[in-house]
Amino acid sequence: MLSVEDWAEIRRLHRAEGLPIKMIARTLGVSRNTVRAALASDGPPRYARPPSGSTVDEFETRIREQLRAVPTMPATVIAERVGWSRGMTVFKERVRELRPAYLPPDPASRTTYEAGELAQFDFWFPPIEIPVGFGQIRSAKRLPVMTTVSGYSRWAGGLLIPSRDAQDLYAGWWRLLSEQLLGVPKVLVWDGESAVGRWRARQPELSTACQAFRGVLGAKVVICKPADPEAKGMLERFHDYLERSFLPGRTFTGPENFNTQLGGFLVKANARRMRVLGCTPGDRAAADRAAMLPLPPVAPQVGWRCSTRLPRDHYVRVDSNDYSVHPGVVGRRIEVQADLDRVWVACENALVADHARVWAQHQTITDFEHVVAGKVLRRGRADLLRPVPDAVTGEEVEIRSLGSYDTALGLVPEVSGAVNGEVR
């Protein structure tokens, strides 16, 4: 048989050098018919072994009869019924080749999304522990990462939030939409988070907070059925990708550092080419956002919000921590607000407290100015507590400051120069 090297050389001598067939045959030591065959062929010579018969050939007719009757019949049952007594490997291969001709077509469905149509949301619980200050460390179960993936562009986002409470969930949800997706997909998919909604009586039921949130956005919220991970397969694959590619070899000094590193990683992740798309998520992101609903002109009210009267100790509690407020508004109604980063308090549209949000638990956060203001106000109140005449006897009766009782009971250490229990 002519080798590929000789075949290539024959064609070169004839086409490039212009040698006749007789000279090429004499030069390479082959027959002239071999040279003619090489010049007439469209491709290099290949060795093709002639097919040999198989012992299963004589059983093929009976195999087809069994498959025609029951297309799903196992190969072992067919072998028993047709009288096959030799090895099963070659028999199973023949049954595997013949079976599709007797089964109805079963094409797999391919899920596709239109631009701006859908985005999936869920929590990721990485197997790590993050320091949150005050000597405390929080695990992922108590410090979750909210993630999202857009259906059309596969644009992925993520954000570490303080808790799964409704106040923090909606604050994180809004931040993902407004700062990372930069738009509102028409359908927002969640996996049965209690603060968003759950399945009741075989139908989804959204929470009141979710109804208010989606009403501001103008979007639809879909709750996945229980035990249906395929409904959010994009996020499941994204979480697996984060655990394999983001976490290994990284350490985190705190929540802010985690979000900084995650944000930098997502920039690279959204620029990688995806086989399912044939391009990067960034290549589709512009068209995806253009088809999304625009962000509402007025942001939804998210985070911690309450209205109360400031107690005498001038502290308010957000989550599990106490934050100081300027004591000048003690007894007056205040508005307490908090998001993922800060806690602030207003009284009649005037800011009376502004603290960084603490992610540790059961802490007391005090502003030094509030301590000083409290001492000044207590001193002024002590000056006003002078003796007044008794309504019956006319004798002057002293009105004692409540701070003196604290000192007498040992609740406050005595300070030299104190009058009526107050520091002078």
C-alpha positions in Angstrom: 0.0 0.0 0.0 1.2 3.5 -0.9 2.4 5.5 2.1 1.1 9.0 2.8 4.6 10.3 2.3 5.0 8.8 -1.2 1.5 10.0 -2.1 2.3 13.6 -1.1 5.7 13.4 -3.0 4.0 12.1 -6.2 1.6 15.0 -6.2 4.4 17.5 -5.6 6.5 16.1 -8.4 3.7 16.2 -10.8 2.1 19.6 -9.8 5.2 21.6 -8.8 8.0 20.0 -10.8 5.9 19.0 -13.9 7.4 15.6 -14.1 5.6 13.0 -16.3 4.1 9.9 -14.8 6.8 7.6 -16.3 9.6 9.6 -14.7 7.8 9.8 -11.3 7.3 6.1 -11.3 11.0 5.5 -12.1 12.2 8.0 -9.5 10.1 6.6 -6.6 10.2 3.0 -7.7 6.5 2.5 -8.0 4.3 1.5 -10.9 2.7 4.0 -13.3 -0.8 2.8 -12.2 0.1 3.7 -8.6 1.2 7.2 -9.8 -2.1 7.6 -11.7 -4.2 6.5 -8.8 -2.3 8.9 -6.4 -2.9 11.8 -8.8 -6.6 11.0 -9.2 -7.4 10.6 -5.5 -8.9 13.4 -3.5 -7.2 12.5 -0.2 -4.3 10.6 1.2 -4.5 6.8 1.2 -6.1 5.1 4.2 -6.0 1.6 5.4 -9.5 0.2 5.6 -10.0 -3.2 7.0 -12.8 -5.0 5.3 -15.7 -5.7 7.7 -15.8 -9.2 9.0 -19.0 -11.0 10.1 -20.1 -11.3 13.7 -21.7 -14.3 15.4 -24.5 -11.9 16.5 -25.5 -11.2 12.8 -27.6 -14.3 12.5 -29.6 -13.2 15.7 -30.3 -9.7 14.4 -33.7 -10.6 12.9 -34.9 -12.1 16.1 -33.5 -9.2 18.1 -35.5 -6.8 16.0 -38.6 -8.8 16.5 -38.2 -8.5 20.3 -37.5 -4.8 20.1 -40.5 -4.2 17.8 -42.8 -5.9 20.4 -41.2 -4.1 23.5 -38.7 -1.4 22.6 -37.5 -1.0 26.2 -36.9 -4.8 26.8 -33.5 -5.2 28.6 -30.7 -6.8 26.5 -30.4 -9.7 29.0 -34.0 -10.6 28.5 -33.6 -10.4 24.7 -30.6 -12.6 24.8 -32.5 -15.2 26.8 -35.4 -15.2 24.4 -33.4 -15.4 21.2 -31.2 -18.2 22.6 -27.9 -16.3 22.8 -25.3 -18.2 24.9 -22.1 -16.4 24.3 -20.5 -13.2 25.8 -22.9 -10.3 26.5 -20.6 -7.5 25.5 -21.0 -7.8 21.7 -24.7 -8.7 22.1 -25.4 -5.6 24.2 -23.6 -3.4 21.7 -25.8 -4.7 18.9 -29.0 -4.2 20.9 -27.8 -0.6 21.7 -27.4 0.1 18.0 -30.8 -1.3 17.1 -32.9 0.0 19.9 -33.2 3.7 18.9 -35.0 2.7 15.6 -37.9 1.3 17.7 -38.1 4.0 20.4 -40.0 7.3 19.8 -37.7 10.4 19.5 -36.8 11.9 22.8 -35.1 15.2 22.2 -33.9 17.1 25.3 -35.4 20.5 25.9 -33.2 23.5 26.0 -34.0 26.4 28.4 -33.6 29.8 26.9 -34.3 33.2 28.2 -35.2 36.5 26.5 -33.2 39.6 27.3 -34.3 41.2 30.6 -36.7 38.4 31.3 -35.5 36.7 34.5 -32.9 36.7 37.3 -32.5 34.1 40.0 -31.7 35.0 43.6 -30.6 32.8 46.5 -28.2 32.6 49.5 -24.8 31.0 49.4 -23.3 29.7 52.6 -19.5 29.4 52.1 -17.7 27.1 54.5 -15.7 30.0 56.2 -15.7 32.1 59.3 -15.3 35.9 59.2 -14.3 38.2 62.1 -16.9 40.9 62.7 -15.2 42.9 65.5 -15.4 42.9 69.3 -13.6 39.5 69.3 -16.5 37.8 67.5 -16.5 35.4 64.6 -19.5 34.6 62.5 -20.1 31.5 60.3 -21.7 31.5 57.0 -25.0 30.3 58.4 -25.3 33.5 60.3 -23.6 35.7 57.7 -24.9 34.7 54.3 -24.0 35.8 50.8 -26.9 36.9 48.6 -26.2 35.9 45.0 -27.9 36.5 41.7 -27.6 35.4 38.1 -29.4 36.9 35.1 -30.9 34.3 32.7 -30.1 35.9 29.4 -26.6 37.3 29.9 -25.6 35.0 32.9 -24.3 38.1 34.6 -23.5 37.1 38.2 -23.5 39.2 41.3 -23.0 38.7 45.1 -23.0 40.5 48.4 -22.3 39.5 52.0 -25.1 40.8 54.3 -25.4 40.8 58.1 -28.3 38.4 58.4 -31.2 36.7 56.7 -33.7 38.9 58.5 -36.2 40.6 56.2 -34.7 44.0 56.8 -31.2 43.0 55.7 -32.6 40.7 52.9 -34.4 43.5 51.2 -31.6 46.0 51.7 -29.2 43.5 50.0 -31.7 42.7 47.3 -32.1 46.3 46.4 -28.3 46.8 46.4 -27.9 43.9 44.0 -30.5 45.3 41.6 -29.4 49.0 41.8 -25.6 48.6 42.0 -24.8 45.3 40.2 -27.6 44.4 37.8 -28.4 48.1 37.1 -31.9 47.2 36.2 -35.0 45.2 37.3 -35.6 41.9 35.4 -39.3 41.2 34.7 -39.3 38.0 36.8 -37.4 37.6 40.1 -37.0 33.9 41.2 -36.4 32.9 44.8 -36.1 29.5 46.4 -38.7 29.6 49.2 -37.0 32.2 51.5 -39.4 32.8 54.4 -38.9 36.6 54.3 -39.9 36.5 50.6 -42.6 33.8 50.4 -43.3 30.1 50.6 -45.5 27.4 49.2 -48.8 27.0 51.1 -51.6 24.7 50.0 -49.7 23.8 46.9 -49.4 27.3 45.7 -46.9 30.1 46.3 -47.7 32.9 48.7 -45.6 36.0 48.9 -45.0 37.9 52.2 -46.4 41.3 52.7 -43.0 42.9 52.6 -42.3 41.2 49.3 -45.6 42.4 47.8 -44.7 46.0 48.8 -41.1 45.6 47.4 -42.1 44.1 44.0 -44.9 46.7 43.8 -42.3 49.5 43.8 -40.2 47.6 41.3 -43.1 46.6 39.0 -41.8 43.1 38.7 -43.1 39.6 39.3 -41.6 37.3 42.0 -41.7 33.5 41.6 -41.1 31.1 44.4 -39.6 27.8 43.4 -41.3 24.6 44.4 -39.8 22.7 47.4 -37.0 20.2 46.6 -36.6 21.4 43.0 -33.0 22.5 42.7 -33.1 22.4 38.9 -35.4 25.4 38.9 -32.4 27.5 39.9 -29.7 25.5 38.2 -27.8 28.6 37.1 -27.3 29.7 40.7 -26.3 26.2 41.8 -23.6 26.1 39.2 -22.5 29.6 40.2 -22.2 28.6 43.9 -20.1 25.6 42.9 -17.9 27.8 40.8 -17.4 30.2 43.7 -16.4 27.4 46.0 -13.9 26.0 43.5 -12.4 29.2 42.1 -13.0 32.0 44.6 -12.6 30.6 48.1 -9.4 28.5 47.8 -6.3 30.3 49.2 -8.2 33.4 50.4 -8.4 34.9 53.9 -10.8 37.6 55.0 -10.3 40.2 57.7 -13.9 41.3 57.9 -17.2 41.7 56.0 -16.0 44.7 54.1 -12.8 42.9 53.0 -14.9 39.9 51.9 -17.2 42.1 49.7 -14.2 43.9 48.2 -12.5 40.6 47.2 -15.8 39.1 45.9 -16.4 42.2 43.8 -13.0 42.0 42.2 -13.5 38.3 41.5 -16.9 38.9 39.9 -15.4 41.4 37.5 -13.2 38.7 36.2 -15.9 36.0 36.3 -18.3 38.1 34.2 -15.5 38.5 31.6 -14.9 34.8 31.2 -16.2 33.0 28.1 -19.0 30.6 28.8 -19.5 27.6 26.6 -23.3 27.7 26.9 -23.3 31.3 25.6 -20.4 31.2 23.2 -19.3 34.5 24.6 -18.8 36.3 27.9 -21.7 37.6 30.1 -20.3 41.1 29.6 -20.9 40.7 25.8 -24.7 40.3 26.5 -25.0 42.5 29.6 -25.9 45.7 27.6 -28.7 44.1 25.7 -29.9 42.4 28.9 -30.1 45.7 30.8 -31.7 47.5 28.0 -34.6 45.1 28.1 -35.0 45.2 31.9 -37.4 47.4 33.7 -35.7 50.7 34.7 -34.9 51.3 38.4 -37.8 53.0 40.1 -37.4 56.8 40.5 -38.0 56.5 44.2 -36.1 53.7 45.9 -38.1 51.2 48.0 -38.0 51.6 51.7 -35.6 48.8 52.9 -33.5 48.2 55.9 -34.4 48.7 59.6 -37.0 51.5 60.2 -39.0 52.4 63.2 -40.5 55.4 65.0 -40.4 55.7 68.8 -39.8 58.0 71.7 -36.2 58.3 72.9 -35.9 56.9 76.4 -33.9 58.6 79.1 -30.9 56.5 78.6 -30.8 57.8 75.0 -30.0 54.5 73.3 -31.9 52.7 70.5 -31.6 49.0 69.6 -31.0 47.9 66.0 -30.7 44.1 65.4 -29.1 43.1 68.7 -26.9 46.2 69.3 -27.6 49.5 71.2 -26.6 52.8 69.6 -26.4 56.1 71.4 -28.5 59.1 70.4 -28.0 62.8 71.3 -29.7 63.2 74.7 -31.1 66.6 73.7 -34.1 64.8 72.2 -34.9 62.6 75.1 -38.7 62.0 75.3 -39.3 63.2 71.8 -40.3 61.1 68.8 -37.4 59.9 66.6 -37.1 58.0 63.4 -34.6 55.2 63.4 -33.2 53.9 60.1 -30.4 51.4 59.3 -29.0 49.8 56.2 -26.2 47.3 55.7 -23.5 49.9 56.5 -24.9 52.7 58.8 -27.4 53.4 61.5 -28.8 56.9 61.8 -31.5 58.6 63.8 -33.5 61.8 63.0 -35.8 64.0 65.0 -38.0 66.5 63.1 -35.7 66.0 60.0 -32.6 66.8 62.1 -29.9 64.2 62.3 -29.2 63.3 66.0 -27.2 60.1 65.6 -25.0 58.5 62.8 -23.1 55.3 63.5 -21.3 52.7 61.4 -23.4 49.5 61.4 -21.8 46.9 63.7 -22.1 43.3 62.5 -21.1 41.8 65.9 -23.9 41.1 68.3 -25.0 42.4 71.8 -22.7 45.4 71.7 -23.2 49.0 73.0 -21.9 51.7 70.6 -21.5 55.1 72.1 -20.6 58.4 70.5 -18.3 60.5 72.7 -20.2 63.7 71.9 -23.4 62.1 73.2 -21.7 61.3 76.5 -20.5 64.9 76.9 -23.9 66.3 75.9 -25.5 64.0 78.5 -23.3 65.3 81.3 -23.9 68.9 80.4 -27.7 68.4 80.3 -27.7 66.6 83.6 -25.7 69.4 85.1 -28.1 72.0 83.9 -31.1 70.0 85.2 -29.4 69.8 88.6 -29.2 73.6 88.8 -32.9 73.9 88.2 -33.7 71.5 91.1 -33.7 74.2 93.8 -35.9 74.1 97.0 -39.6 75.1 96.5 -42.2 76.1 99.2 -44.5 73.3 100.4 -48.1 74.0 99.3 -49.4 73.4 102.9 -46.8 74.5 105.4 -45.0 77.0 103.3 -41.7 75.5 104.2 -39.1 75.0 101.5 -38.7 71.4 100.4 -35.7 70.3 98.5 -36.2 68.3 95.3 -33.4 65.8 95.1 -31.9 64.7 91.8 -32.5 61.1 90.8 -28.7 60.7 90.3 -28.1 61.0 94.0 -30.1 57.8 94.6 -27.9 56.0 92.1 -24.9 57.1 94.1 -26.4 56.1 97.4 -27.2 52.6 96.1 -23.7 52.2 94.7 -24.8 52.2 91.1 -22.7 55.2 90.2 -19.3 55.8 91.9 -19.1 59.0 93.9 -17.0 61.7 92.3 -15.4 64.5 94.3 -17.1 67.8 93.7 -20.4 66.2 93.1 -23.6 68.0 94.0 -26.9 66.1 94.3 -25.2 63.1 92.7 -24.1 65.1 89.6 -20.5 65.9 88.5 -19.6 69.5 88.9 
